[in-house]
Amino acid sequence: MTSSDLHGKELLQVPCGEKIGGRTRVDVDDYRAWDLHKSELYKPEQTYQPPTVKFENSTTFQDDFVPQEIKPRQSFKPSSVVKRSTAPFNGITSHRLDYIPHQLELKFERPKEVYKPTDQRFEDLTTHRYDFQGLTGETAKICRPVHTRVTQNARFEGSTEFRESFQPWEIPPAEVKKVPEYVPPTGSMLLNSTSHLDYVPYQANRVVPIRPVSQKRSNNFPFQGKSTMKEDFPAWESHHQGLIKKQQQIPNPSGKFDGLSTFRSHYVPHELIPTESCKPLNIAFKSSVPFDDVTMYSVEYTPKKQEICPASYPSPPGYIFENTNSQGHKFFRKITPTVKAF
């Protein structure tokens, strides 16, 4: 139901304590507005006075850092510009001044030898044939069996493992199952099924349609275009809703901005106390006590006996000479002490 339907109708008045739709109506006297007083603030009043001295806004880095002028380094790289001489080239070089020409000696020409064929006959012997005389001995005997040719028609007379293990046995003939002779049934076949015997036919009437009979009307006047929907629900005039803008509660300042921010007006400058450096001074420690020349190495070091390399002896003690290889290296074997039995 819209608000337009409520006009001209009386509202339903329900007395106190009666139920509406399963709920009890509560009296208005049970909920009364209390007379509340605004509590006072216990915050102390701020007695702040803005400083009169202008804030320098300088940092520790700006106070301690001394800017120095950056000087570019001098480049020792030679310039790539080719220096051309203005004087003409006289054709004198260091090779021409320092070169001493020497006279070449006459080249010795060796006379060409004339080929002379030998008078001896070529024996056609190589070094292997000349040096290898061969050894006299018995000829090697052939160990392979005598090859006997087997003809295709020859029958194998020997026995095999298959013939010995698998002896032939008699197999009885297979039994043939006798098929009984077909005997046709006597009498005529009944072509009646269970449905034909049990089913009782019924006389069914045709269902009459419930829809009304369409009666065609021949109207020559034009269609008016009216319907129940158009008459009950007329089109409303719709317009675009404007922008809902919340009303500004804080008014805009009317005066001119004096350039003073909250930080500048409330900031109290404090004197900076530089942090004390705990880094030790980079000064070499000098002691007046003379150095006693005593170190941990000199106190704890135990000198060991220097052993002489056995290779420096012509015959090293404790070793027995074995042999010498083709390159001249000598091999010795260490003597193992014998242990006496108890």
C-alpha positions as a Markdown table, in Angstrom:
| # | Residue | x | y | z |
|---|---|---|---|---|
| 1 | Met | 0.0 | 0.0 | 0.0 |
| 2 | Thr | 1.5 | 3.3 | -1.0 |
| 3 | Ser | 1.3 | 6.7 | 0.8 |
| 4 | Ser | -1.3 | 7.9 | -1.7 |
| 5 | Asp | -3.7 | 5.1 | -0.6 |
| 6 | Leu | -3.5 | 6.3 | 3.1 |
| 7 | His | -5.1 | 9.6 | 2.3 |
| 8 | Gly | -8.7 | 9.7 | 3.1 |
| 9 | Lys | -8.4 | 6.6 | 5.4 |
| 10 | Glu | -8.4 | 6.7 | 9.2 |
| 11 | Leu | -5.4 | 5.3 | 11.0 |
| 12 | Leu | -5.9 | 2.3 | 13.3 |
| 13 | Gln | -5.8 | 3.4 | 16.9 |
| 14 | Val | -4.8 | 0.7 | 19.4 |
| 15 | Pro | -5.3 | 1.4 | 23.2 |
| 16 | Cys | -2.5 | 0.8 | 25.7 |
| 17 | Gly | -1.7 | -2.8 | 26.6 |
| 18 | Glu | -3.4 | -4.4 | 23.6 |
| 19 | Lys | -1.7 | -6.8 | 21.3 |
| 20 | Ile | -1.0 | -6.1 | 17.6 |
| 21 | Gly | 0.0 | -9.1 | 15.5 |
| 22 | Gly | 1.1 | -11.1 | 18.5 |
| 23 | Arg | 3.1 | -8.3 | 20.2 |
| 24 | Thr | 2.1 | -6.1 | 23.2 |
| 25 | Arg | 2.0 | -2.4 | 22.8 |
| 26 | Val | 4.1 | -0.5 | 25.4 |
| 27 | Asp | 2.9 | 2.8 | 26.9 |
| 28 | Val | 4.8 | 5.9 | 26.1 |
| 29 | Asp | 5.2 | 6.7 | 29.8 |
| 30 | Asp | 7.7 | 3.9 | 30.3 |
| 31 | Tyr | 10.2 | 5.7 | 28.0 |
| 32 | Arg | 10.7 | 9.3 | 29.1 |
| 33 | Ala | 13.5 | 11.6 | 28.1 |
| 34 | Trp | 15.9 | 12.3 | 31.0 |
| 35 | Asp | 17.1 | 15.7 | 31.7 |
| 36 | Leu | 20.9 | 15.2 | 31.2 |
| 37 | His | 23.4 | 17.9 | 32.0 |
| 38 | Lys | 26.6 | 18.4 | 30.1 |
| 39 | Ser | 29.6 | 17.3 | 32.2 |
| 40 | Glu | 32.3 | 19.9 | 32.7 |
| 41 | Leu | 35.8 | 19.4 | 31.3 |
| 42 | Tyr | 38.6 | 18.6 | 33.8 |
| 43 | Lys | 41.3 | 19.5 | 31.3 |
| 44 | Pro | 43.6 | 22.3 | 32.6 |
| 45 | Glu | 43.7 | 25.4 | 30.6 |
| 46 | Gln | 46.6 | 25.6 | 28.2 |
| 47 | Thr | 48.9 | 28.5 | 28.9 |
| 48 | Tyr | 51.0 | 28.3 | 25.8 |
| 49 | Gln | 52.9 | 31.2 | 24.5 |
| 50 | Pro | 54.3 | 31.0 | 21.0 |
| 51 | Pro | 58.1 | 31.8 | 20.7 |
| 52 | Thr | 59.2 | 35.1 | 19.4 |
| 53 | Val | 62.5 | 33.8 | 17.9 |
| 54 | Lys | 62.3 | 32.5 | 14.3 |
| 55 | Phe | 63.0 | 28.7 | 13.9 |
| 56 | Glu | 66.3 | 28.3 | 12.1 |
| 57 | Asn | 65.5 | 24.7 | 11.1 |
| 58 | Ser | 69.2 | 23.6 | 10.8 |
| 59 | Thr | 70.3 | 20.0 | 11.3 |
| 60 | Thr | 73.4 | 18.4 | 12.8 |
| 61 | Phe | 74.7 | 17.6 | 9.3 |
| 62 | Gln | 74.3 | 21.2 | 8.2 |
| 63 | Asp | 76.1 | 22.4 | 11.3 |
| 64 | Asp | 79.1 | 20.0 | 11.2 |
| 65 | Phe | 79.5 | 19.6 | 7.4 |
| 66 | Val | 81.8 | 22.1 | 5.8 |
| 67 | Pro | 81.3 | 22.2 | 2.1 |
| 68 | Gln | 84.4 | 21.9 | 0.0 |
| 69 | Glu | 85.0 | 22.8 | -3.5 |
| 70 | Ile | 85.4 | 19.8 | -5.8 |
| 71 | Lys | 88.4 | 20.1 | -7.9 |
| 72 | Pro | 88.6 | 17.9 | -11.0 |
| 73 | Arg | 91.6 | 15.5 | -11.2 |
| 74 | Gln | 94.3 | 16.1 | -13.7 |
| 75 | Ser | 94.2 | 13.6 | -16.5 |
| 76 | Phe | 97.5 | 12.0 | -17.4 |
| 77 | Lys | 96.1 | 10.5 | -20.6 |
| 78 | Pro | 97.8 | 11.7 | -23.7 |
| 79 | Ser | 95.6 | 13.6 | -26.1 |
| 80 | Ser | 94.3 | 11.7 | -29.1 |
| 81 | Val | 94.9 | 14.6 | -31.4 |
| 82 | Val | 97.6 | 14.0 | -34.0 |
| 83 | Lys | 100.2 | 16.7 | -34.1 |
| 84 | Arg | 101.2 | 17.4 | -37.7 |
| 85 | Ser | 104.4 | 19.1 | -38.5 |
| 86 | Thr | 104.5 | 22.1 | -40.7 |
| 87 | Ala | 108.1 | 21.3 | -42.0 |
| 88 | Pro | 108.3 | 19.2 | -45.2 |
| 89 | Phe | 109.6 | 15.6 | -45.0 |
| 90 | Asn | 113.2 | 15.4 | -46.0 |
| 91 | Gly | 113.2 | 11.6 | -46.5 |
| 92 | Ile | 115.7 | 10.8 | -43.6 |
| 93 | Thr | 114.7 | 8.0 | -41.2 |
| 94 | Ser | 116.4 | 6.3 | -38.3 |
| 95 | His | 116.8 | 3.2 | -40.4 |
| 96 | Arg | 118.6 | 5.1 | -43.1 |
| 97 | Leu | 120.9 | 6.8 | -40.6 |
| 98 | Asp | 121.8 | 3.7 | -38.4 |
| 99 | Tyr | 121.8 | 1.0 | -41.1 |
| 100 | Ile | 125.3 | -0.1 | -42.2 |
| 101 | Pro | 125.3 | -2.0 | -45.6 |
| 102 | His | 127.3 | -5.2 | -45.6 |
| 103 | Gln | 128.7 | -6.9 | -48.7 |
| 104 | Leu | 127.1 | -10.3 | -49.2 |
| 105 | Glu | 129.4 | -13.3 | -49.6 |
| 106 | Leu | 129.2 | -15.5 | -52.6 |
| 107 | Lys | 126.7 | -18.4 | -52.3 |
| 108 | Phe | 128.3 | -21.8 | -52.4 |
| 109 | Glu | 126.8 | -23.9 | -55.0 |
| 110 | Arg | 127.0 | -27.7 | -54.5 |
| 111 | Pro | 127.5 | -29.6 | -57.7 |
| 112 | Lys | 124.7 | -31.9 | -58.6 |
| 113 | Glu | 125.6 | -35.6 | -58.4 |
| 114 | Val | 124.9 | -37.8 | -61.4 |
| 115 | Tyr | 122.9 | -40.9 | -60.6 |
| 116 | Lys | 124.7 | -44.1 | -61.1 |
| 117 | Pro | 122.7 | -47.3 | -60.9 |
| 118 | Thr | 124.2 | -50.2 | -58.9 |
| 119 | Asp | 125.5 | -53.3 | -60.5 |
| 120 | Gln | 124.2 | -55.7 | -57.8 |
| 121 | Arg | 120.9 | -57.4 | -58.2 |
| 122 | Phe | 118.0 | -56.5 | -55.9 |
| 123 | Glu | 117.4 | -59.4 | -53.5 |
| 124 | Asp | 113.9 | -58.4 | -52.6 |
| 125 | Leu | 114.5 | -59.1 | -48.8 |
| 126 | Thr | 113.1 | -57.1 | -45.9 |
| 127 | Thr | 114.7 | -56.7 | -42.5 |
| 128 | His | 112.1 | -59.2 | -41.1 |
| 129 | Arg | 112.8 | -61.8 | -43.8 |
| 130 | Tyr | 116.5 | -61.3 | -43.5 |
| 131 | Asp | 116.7 | -61.6 | -39.6 |
| 132 | Phe | 113.9 | -64.1 | -39.0 |
| 133 | Gln | 115.1 | -67.5 | -39.8 |
| 134 | Gly | 112.1 | -69.5 | -38.4 |
| 135 | Leu | 112.1 | -72.4 | -35.9 |
| 136 | Thr | 112.0 | -76.0 | -37.0 |
| 137 | Gly | 109.2 | -78.0 | -35.4 |
| 138 | Glu | 106.3 | -80.3 | -35.9 |
| 139 | Thr | 103.3 | -79.0 | -37.7 |
| 140 | Ala | 100.2 | -78.2 | -35.7 |
| 141 | Lys | 97.5 | -80.8 | -35.7 |
| 142 | Ile | 93.9 | -80.0 | -36.4 |
| 143 | Cys | 91.7 | -80.5 | -33.4 |
| 144 | Arg | 88.4 | -80.1 | -35.2 |
| 145 | Pro | 86.3 | -83.3 | -35.8 |
| 146 | Val | 86.1 | -84.9 | -39.2 |
| 147 | His | 83.5 | -83.4 | -41.3 |
| 148 | Thr | 81.0 | -86.1 | -42.4 |
| 149 | Arg | 78.4 | -84.9 | -44.8 |
| 150 | Val | 74.8 | -85.9 | -43.8 |
| 151 | Thr | 72.4 | -86.5 | -46.7 |
| 152 | Gln | 68.8 | -85.4 | -46.5 |
| 153 | Asn | 67.3 | -88.9 | -47.0 |
| 154 | Ala | 69.4 | -90.4 | -44.2 |
| 155 | Arg | 67.4 | -91.4 | -41.1 |
| 156 | Phe | 68.4 | -90.4 | -37.6 |
| 157 | Glu | 69.2 | -93.7 | -35.9 |
| 158 | Gly | 70.1 | -92.3 | -32.4 |
| 159 | Ser | 67.8 | -91.6 | -29.5 |
| 160 | Thr | 67.1 | -88.2 | -28.0 |
| 161 | Glu | 66.0 | -87.0 | -24.5 |
| 162 | Phe | 62.6 | -86.3 | -25.9 |
| 163 | Arg | 62.2 | -89.8 | -27.3 |
| 164 | Glu | 63.3 | -91.4 | -24.0 |
| 165 | Ser | 61.2 | -89.2 | -21.7 |
| 166 | Phe | 58.0 | -89.0 | -23.8 |
| 167 | Gln | 56.9 | -92.5 | -24.8 |
| 168 | Pro | 53.8 | -92.8 | -27.1 |
| 169 | Trp | 50.6 | -94.0 | -25.6 |
| 170 | Glu | 47.3 | -95.0 | -27.1 |
| 171 | Ile | 44.6 | -92.3 | -27.2 |
| 172 | Pro | 41.0 | -93.5 | -27.1 |
| 173 | Pro | 38.6 | -92.2 | -29.8 |
| 174 | Ala | 36.4 | -89.3 | -28.8 |
| 175 | Glu | 32.8 | -90.1 | -27.9 |
| 176 | Val | 30.1 | -88.6 | -30.1 |
| 177 | Lys | 27.0 | -87.4 | -28.3 |
| 178 | Lys | 23.8 | -88.5 | -29.9 |
| 179 | Val | 21.4 | -85.8 | -30.7 |
| 180 | Pro | 17.7 | -86.7 | -30.0 |
| 181 | Glu | 15.4 | -86.7 | -33.0 |
| 182 | Tyr | 13.0 | -83.7 | -33.1 |
| 183 | Val | 9.3 | -84.6 | -32.6 |
| 184 | Pro | 6.8 | -81.9 | -33.5 |
| 185 | Pro | 4.0 | -81.2 | -30.9 |
| 186 | Thr | 0.5 | -82.4 | -31.5 |
| 187 | Gly | -2.5 | -80.1 | -31.8 |
| 188 | Ser | -2.9 | -76.4 | -32.9 |
| 189 | Met | -1.0 | -73.5 | -31.3 |
| 190 | Leu | -2.9 | -71.0 | -29.1 |
| 191 | Leu | -1.9 | -67.5 | -30.0 |
| 192 | Asn | -3.4 | -65.9 | -26.8 |
| 193 | Ser | -1.2 | -64.0 | -24.3 |
| 194 | Thr | -1.8 | -63.1 | -20.7 |
| 195 | Ser | -2.7 | -59.5 | -21.7 |
| 196 | His | -5.3 | -60.7 | -24.2 |
| 197 | Leu | -6.9 | -63.0 | -21.7 |
| 198 | Asp | -6.9 | -60.7 | -18.6 |
| 199 | Tyr | -7.5 | -57.3 | -20.3 |
| 200 | Val | -11.1 | -56.1 | -20.5 |
| 201 | Pro | -11.7 | -53.4 | -23.0 |
| 202 | Tyr | -13.6 | -50.3 | -21.9 |
| 203 | Gln | -15.7 | -47.8 | -23.9 |
| 204 | Ala | -13.9 | -44.5 | -23.4 |
| 205 | Asn | -15.6 | -41.1 | -24.1 |
| 206 | Arg | -13.7 | -38.3 | -25.8 |
| 207 | Val | -12.5 | -35.5 | -23.5 |
| 208 | Val | -14.3 | -32.2 | -24.1 |
| 209 | Pro | -11.9 | -29.2 | -24.2 |
| 210 | Ile | -12.4 | -26.6 | -21.4 |
| 211 | Arg | -11.2 | -23.6 | -23.4 |
| 212 | Pro | -13.9 | -21.4 | -24.8 |
| 213 | Val | -14.9 | -21.7 | -28.4 |
| 214 | Ser | -13.1 | -19.0 | -30.4 |
| 215 | Gln | -15.6 | -16.7 | -32.1 |
| 216 | Lys | -14.0 | -14.7 | -34.9 |
| 217 | Arg | -15.3 | -11.2 | -35.0 |
| 218 | Ser | -15.1 | -9.1 | -38.1 |
| 219 | Asn | -14.4 | -5.6 | -36.8 |
| 220 | Asn | -13.6 | -2.9 | -39.3 |
| 221 | Phe | -12.8 | -0.1 | -36.8 |
| 222 | Pro | -9.1 | 0.4 | -35.8 |
| 223 | Phe | -7.5 | -0.9 | -32.6 |
| 224 | Gln | -7.6 | 1.7 | -29.8 |
| 225 | Gly | -4.4 | 0.4 | -28.0 |
| 226 | Lys | -6.0 | 0.3 | -24.5 |
| 227 | Ser | -5.5 | -2.5 | -22.1 |
| 228 | Thr | -6.1 | -3.2 | -18.4 |
| 229 | Met | -2.4 | -2.7 | -17.7 |
| 230 | Lys | -2.3 | 0.7 | -19.3 |
| 231 | Glu | -5.4 | 1.9 | -17.5 |
| 232 | Asp | -4.4 | 0.7 | -14.0 |
| 233 | Phe | -0.7 | 1.6 | -14.2 |
| 234 | Pro | -0.3 | 5.0 | -15.9 |
| 235 | Ala | 3.2 | 6.2 | -16.8 |
| 236 | Trp | 4.7 | 8.5 | -14.2 |
| 237 | Glu | 6.7 | 11.6 | -15.1 |
| 238 | Ser | 10.3 | 10.7 | -14.2 |
| 239 | His | 13.2 | 13.2 | -14.0 |
| 240 | His | 16.9 | 12.8 | -13.2 |
| 241 | Gln | 17.6 | 13.1 | -9.5 |
| 242 | Gly | 20.1 | 15.8 | -8.7 |
| 243 | Leu | 23.3 | 15.5 | -6.7 |
| 244 | Ile | 22.8 | 15.1 | -3.0 |
| 245 | Lys | 25.5 | 17.3 | -1.5 |
| 246 | Lys | 26.0 | 17.5 | 2.3 |
| 247 | Gln | 25.8 | 20.9 | 3.7 |
| 248 | Gln | 29.1 | 22.2 | 4.8 |
| 249 | Gln | 29.3 | 22.7 | 8.6 |
| 250 | Ile | 32.6 | 24.5 | 8.9 |
| 251 | Pro | 32.5 | 27.9 | 7.1 |
| 252 | Asn | 35.3 | 28.9 | 4.8 |
| 253 | Pro | 37.7 | 31.5 | 6.2 |
| 254 | Ser | 37.1 | 35.0 | 5.0 |
| 255 | Gly | 40.4 | 36.6 | 5.9 |
| 256 | Lys | 43.8 | 36.3 | 4.2 |
| 257 | Phe | 46.2 | 33.5 | 5.1 |
| 258 | Asp | 49.2 | 35.1 | 7.1 |
| 259 | Gly | 51.6 | 32.2 | 6.2 |
| 260 | Leu | 51.8 | 30.9 | 9.8 |
| 261 | Ser | 51.3 | 27.1 | 10.3 |
| 262 | Thr | 50.5 | 25.2 | 13.4 |
| 263 | Phe | 54.0 | 23.8 | 13.6 |
| 264 | Arg | 55.6 | 27.2 | 13.5 |
| 265 | Ser | 53.2 | 28.7 | 16.0 |
| 266 | His | 53.5 | 25.9 | 18.6 |
| 267 | Tyr | 57.1 | 24.7 | 18.2 |
| 268 | Val | 59.4 | 25.5 | 21.1 |
| 269 | Pro | 63.1 | 25.5 | 20.0 |
| 270 | His | 65.5 | 23.6 | 22.3 |
| 271 | Glu | 69.2 | 23.8 | 22.5 |
| 272 | Leu | 70.9 | 20.8 | 20.8 |
| 273 | Ile | 73.3 | 18.8 | 23.0 |
| 274 | Pro | 75.8 | 17.0 | 20.8 |
| 275 | Thr | 76.2 | 13.3 | 21.5 |
| 276 | Glu | 79.4 | 12.3 | 23.1 |
| 277 | Ser | 81.5 | 9.9 | 20.9 |
| 278 | Cys | 82.6 | 6.7 | 22.5 |
| 279 | Lys | 85.1 | 5.9 | 19.7 |
| 280 | Pro | 88.7 | 5.7 | 20.9 |
| 281 | Leu | 91.3 | 8.1 | 19.6 |
| 282 | Asn | 93.3 | 7.0 | 16.7 |
| 283 | Ile | 96.7 | 7.5 | 18.5 |
| 284 | Ala | 99.5 | 4.9 | 18.7 |
| 285 | Phe | 100.1 | 3.8 | 22.2 |
| 286 | Lys | 103.6 | 4.3 | 23.3 |
| 287 | Ser | 105.1 | 2.7 | 26.4 |
| 288 | Ser | 108.3 | 3.8 | 28.3 |
| 289 | Val | 108.9 | 0.2 | 29.5 |
| 290 | Pro | 111.6 | -1.6 | 27.3 |
| 291 | Phe | 110.5 | -4.6 | 25.3 |
| 292 | Asp | 111.5 | -7.8 | 27.2 |
| 293 | Asp | 111.7 | -9.9 | 24.0 |
| 294 | Val | 109.5 | -12.7 | 25.4 |
| 295 | Thr | 106.7 | -14.0 | 23.3 |
| 296 | Met | 104.3 | -17.0 | 23.5 |
| 297 | Tyr | 106.2 | -18.7 | 20.6 |
| 298 | Ser | 109.6 | -18.4 | 22.3 |
| 299 | Val | 108.3 | -19.7 | 25.6 |
| 300 | Glu | 106.2 | -22.6 | 24.3 |
| 301 | Tyr | 108.2 | -23.7 | 21.2 |
| 302 | Thr | 110.1 | -26.9 | 21.6 |
| 303 | Pro | 113.0 | -27.3 | 19.2 |
| 304 | Lys | 113.1 | -30.6 | 17.3 |
| 305 | Lys | 116.1 | -32.5 | 16.0 |
| 306 | Gln | 116.7 | -31.8 | 12.3 |
| 307 | Glu | 116.7 | -35.0 | 10.3 |
| 308 | Ile | 119.1 | -35.5 | 7.4 |
| 309 | Cys | 117.5 | -36.7 | 4.1 |
| 310 | Pro | 118.5 | -40.3 | 3.4 |
| 311 | Ala | 119.0 | -39.5 | -0.3 |
| 312 | Ser | 122.1 | -37.4 | 0.6 |
| 313 | Tyr | 124.0 | -40.6 | 1.6 |
| 314 | Pro | 125.6 | -42.8 | -1.0 |
| 315 | Ser | 124.3 | -45.8 | 0.9 |
| 316 | Pro | 121.5 | -44.6 | 3.4 |
| 317 | Pro | 121.6 | -46.3 | 6.8 |
| 318 | Gly | 118.7 | -48.5 | 7.6 |
| 319 | Tyr | 118.0 | -49.3 | 3.9 |
| 320 | Ile | 119.1 | -52.2 | 1.6 |
| 321 | Phe | 119.8 | -51.6 | -2.1 |
| 322 | Glu | 117.4 | -53.6 | -4.4 |
| 323 | Asn | 117.9 | -52.6 | -8.1 |
| 324 | Thr | 118.3 | -49.8 | -10.6 |
| 325 | Asn | 115.7 | -49.0 | -13.3 |
| 326 | Ser | 116.4 | -48.1 | -16.9 |
| 327 | Gln | 116.5 | -44.4 | -16.1 |
| 328 | Gly | 119.2 | -44.8 | -13.5 |
| 329 | His | 117.0 | -44.4 | -10.4 |
| 330 | Lys | 118.1 | -46.6 | -7.4 |
| 331 | Phe | 115.5 | -48.3 | -5.3 |
| 332 | Phe | 116.1 | -49.1 | -1.6 |
| 333 | Arg | 114.1 | -51.2 | 0.9 |
| 334 | Lys | 113.7 | -50.3 | 4.5 |
| 335 | Ile | 115.1 | -52.8 | 7.0 |
| 336 | Thr | 112.4 | -54.0 | 9.4 |
| 337 | Pro | 113.7 | -54.9 | 12.9 |
| 338 | Thr | 113.3 | -58.5 | 13.9 |
| 339 | Val | 111.2 | -59.2 | 16.9 |
| 340 | Lys | 112.4 | -62.0 | 19.2 |
| 341 | Ala | 109.9 | -64.6 | 20.4 |
| 342 | Phe | 109.5 | -65.3 | 24.1 |
